[in-house]
Amino acid sequence: MNKLFFLLSFFLSLSFAQVFNTVPEQNGEARNKSYDVLHYKIELSFDESKKMLIGKTTTTFVPYLAVLNSIEFDAENMSFTSVSMKKKTLAFDSLAKTIRIILDKNYSYKDTLTVTMEYSCIPKRGVYFIQPDSGYPDKPWQVWSQGEDMDNHHWFPCWDFPNDRATSEIIATVKSKYEFLSNGKLISTKENKKTGTKTFHWVQNKSHSSYLVMFAMGEYAILKENVDGVPLEYYVYKNHIDDAKACYAKTGAILKFFNEKIGFRYAWDKYAQVIVADFIYGGMENTSATTLMDRITVYNARARVDESAESLIAHEMAHQWWGDVVTCNDWRHLWLNESFA
């Protein structure tokens, strides 16, 4: 009986390897994986007039199975133009919430594979284009992402669940007037004078869950300091510099406090905080780069008599340990991220 069960299990596993469904579990339980993502390389540009993102994601992964000849990534409302591996075109099916890629042959857990997907999308979630309008003519021009819980697959194909960790990098070409922030370390900024654009290259070289991948683009002044060996960066509105300095004044002291009390030093390349308009939460603890709602973070002198963002700043920074370094395996345990922070 045990031998028969083993044989049945083996052949069933082979059949599942042919078509592995990555649709998210509705109950929040950890999803089974047929592969382990090692790295995401995400190349971006934007058409703000159409609220469109143009992307190219190159994903490196290792199969978990003895036989793998197709793979699925979470990808919703994307228009794919090509999929390739080592410059060889691969067939694919763009499904409702995933992309299924037919590999050129059978692979196994002994292989390390890299596939490249080119696409465009007008995201309904995950990326938000902020623009002035007749009702709010002074609203800034911005584009920013928000991944938690499972919204990043609306702008780059990925394993959009917390039970996988990978390194990542983003190379983004934007209008010259904009700054562009992402996870990790800024490797280079290149001026493209002929096109009036700049290309930013950010690398996150320590693994993190895909929902923590982020970017924010807009017209910012960047304030910098170094506290306890950690570069601190503040992306603030150019007409709010003095108010921002006052509101962020205790960031360094909060960092020192956590380093001492937690007993595990801040792990990432930098700690940046960026304010954005119309943010859907108070803040979000993206790895090394927290996004904050502008109107509840930076207050003028009169408002500072009654209001302070210190608790929000401390809460989101605490998540850099509890949520980012240590991440829940599935969404049923998200409350632990919030409780520790």
N, C-alpha and C positions, 0 to 999 in steps of 0.2 A: 504493500500500500504506500509506504513512504517513497519507494523508488518510483512508482507510478506518479505520485504527486510531484516529485522532483522533476520528472520528465515533462509533465504537463506545464509546470511553472516555467520551465526553461523555454519551451516553445511559445508560451503565451508572452514571455518577456521579449522574444524576438519579434512577435507580431506587433507589440506595443512600440518597439523600436522603429517600426516603419512609419507609424503616424502617432506621435505623442502629443496629446492634447494639453495645452498650457493655459486653458481658460481658468481664470481665478476661481478658487473655492469660495462659495457664497457664505460659508460659515466661518471664514477666517482662519481655518486650520492650515497648517503648513502644506504647501504644494509639493508633490513628488517631482523630482528633477531627472531629466535624462542627460543633462550636461552641466558643467560648471563653467560659468563665465569667468575669464581671467582679466579681460580688459575691454573697455569701450573707448574708441576714438571717434569723437563726434565733431563733424565739420558743419558749420552753420552760416547762413546768410539770411537776410530778411527782406521782404517786400511789405513795407508798412502800409502802403496804400491799399493792398489787398488783405492785410493782416495774415500774411502767408510766411511760413518758414520753409526754407530750402535746406535739406540736410543730406549728409553722407555719413553713415555710421559703419565703422569697421570694428567687428566684434571678434575677439579671440576667445576660444573656449575649448574645453576638453570633454569628450563624451564620457558618460558614466557607464554605458552599456557595452556588451560584447559586440553588438552589431548596431550601428546607427547609420541610416542612409537618408534621413530627412530630419529637419529640425524646425521648431516653431519658436518665434519670439512674439511677445505681446506687442501689438502695433495696431492702433485704432484710427480709422479715418485718415489713412495715409495713401497717397498715390505714388506707387513705386515705379521707377523707370528702369532700374536694372539691379540685378544681384549677381555677384561674381565671387570667385575664389581663385586666387593666384592669377588674376586677369582672365580666367575662364568663366564664361557666362553660365549661370545656373538657372534652371527653371524654378518658378515659384508660383504659389497661389496666395493672393491677397484676400484673406477671409475677413469676417466682420470685426473681429477683435485681435487677430493674429496674422502673421505672415508665415506661411509654411514653405520652406526651402528644400528642394530636392537636391541632395548632394550628388556628386558625380560618381560615387562608388560607396561601398560599405566602409565604414570607419569603426574604430573601437576605442576603448579607454587608453590605449597606448598612443593615440594620436593627439596632436594639438592643431586645431583648425582655426582659420581666419576667414570670415566672410564679410563682404562689403555690400551695403545696401544704399542705393541712392533714391531719394524720394522728395516729395513736397507735401505740405499739409496746411490746412487752415484749422488750427486746433480749437476744439470746443471746450477742452479742459487742459490743464497742465501748463499752458503758455498763455499769457494775457498781454494783449496790445493795448496800452493806455495812450489815449490821444485827446487833445482838446476838442470840444464841440460847442454848439451854440449855447447850451446850458452852462457849461464850465469852460469858458474860453482860456482860462489860465492853467488848465490841467497840463502837466508835463507830458512830453513824448517819452514813453518808456516801453520796453518789452521785458517781461520777467517770467520765470517759471515757478511752479509750486507742485512738488511731487507727491507729498504724503496725502492720502495713503498710496493709491495706485493710479496716479495721473501722469507719470512721466512717459508712459508708453503712447501718449497722445502726441509726443514730439520726437522721440527717438525709439527705435525698436530695442527691446530689452527684456530681461527676465524681471518683470515688475512685481516683485514680492520680496519681503525682507530676508528670506532664508538663503540668499546668495550674496556674496561680497566680491567686488572686483575693483581694480584700479580704473581710473578714467582720465580722459583729457578732452578738452573742448578747444577747437580752433574756430574762431568766429570773425567774420569780416563784417564791419558795421560802418556807418557814416562817421567821418572824421570828428564830428562834434561830440560823439558819444564816448563814454567810458564803458567798459565791459568787465564784469566781475564773474568769476566762477570758482570752483573748488580748487584747493591746493595752491600751487606756486605759479606765479606768472613767469613763463619762460622767455617770452619775447612779445614785443609790440612793433609792428611794421607799418609804416606809412605808405599808402598806395596813392601817390599824388595824381596819377592819371585818372583814377576813378573817384577821387575824393573820399577814400575809405581808409580804415585802419584794420589790421588783422591782429587779434589777440590770441595768444597760445597759453592756455592754462593746463597744468598737469597735476593730478591728484595721484600721488605715487604710493599711497597706503590704501588698502582696500576698504570699501564702504558699500552699503546697500544702495541699490539703484534709485530708491525714492529720495535719497539725499543728494543726488546730482542736481546742480542748479546753475542758473545764470541770471544776471540782471544787467540791463542795458539802459543807459540814459545819460543826461547831462548832469554830471556830478563834480563837486570838488572832493578831492581825496585827502583826508587828514591822516597822518601817520605818527606812530610812536612805537617804542619797544619797551616792553615791561617783562621782567623775569625771563628774558631771553626769547620772548614771543613777539613777533611783529604784529602790531594792532593797526587795523585800517578802518576808517570810517568814510563811507560814501554818502555825502550829504549834499543838500541843495546849496547852490552857490550863494544864495541870498540868506542862508541860515547858518553860516559858519560859526558865528559867535554863540548862538543859541545851542548849536550842536555840541560845541566844546563844553558848555556848561552841563548839558544833559548827559553826555557820555563821560563826564569827569571821573567817575568812580570805576570805570571798566577795568583799569589796571589793578586796582585794589581788590576787586571781585576775583580777577584771575589769580592773584597771589593767594587769596583766601582758599580757593578751590584746590590749587596746587598743594597747599599745606594740609588742608583738612581731608581731602580724598586720599592723599598719599601716593598719587599716580600723576605725574606731570602731564600738562597739556600735550596732546599727542600730535597735533597737526602742524603744517608748515606756517600757518598764520591764523589770526582770527580777525575776520572782517565782519562789519555790520553795514548793511545797506538799507536805506529807507526807500519805500516804493509807495506809489499812490494806489488807492483802491485795493489794498491787499485783503485777501479773503480771511485772514486770521490776524491775531495780534503780532505773532512772530513765528518763524520757522527755522529750526536749528540745522540747516544744511551743513554738511561737513566743512568746517573751517570758514563758512560764509553764511551768517545768519541774515535772513530777510525780516524786516520790521515794517509795520504799518507807520507811515510817516506822521500822521496826525496824533498818534498816541505815544510817539517816541521823542520827537523834538518839540519842545514847548518854548514860547517866548518868556521874557522875564516876568511878566504879569501872571501867566499861567503857572509858572514854576512855584509861585507862592502856594498853590493848592495841589499841583500835580507833579508826579515824578515817574520816570520810566525805569528807575533802578531795579524794581522787582522783576519787570519784564526782561531787562538786560541780564540779570542774574539767572533767571529761569532758563532763558535760551542758551546762555553759556554753559550752564550745568548739563544741558543735553549733549554738549560736545563729549562728555564722558558717558552719560547715561542716555543712550539712544544712538550715538554715533560710534564710539569705541565699542561699547557693549550694546548690541541691537537685539530686539525681540525676534524670535524665530518665526512667529506668525502674529497676525493682528489681534488674536485673542489676548495677547500679553502686552499690548500697547500701553495699557494702564500702568505697567511697571516703568516704562520710559518716563511717563508724566509724574509718577509718584516719587521717583528718585530725584527728579529735577525740581 
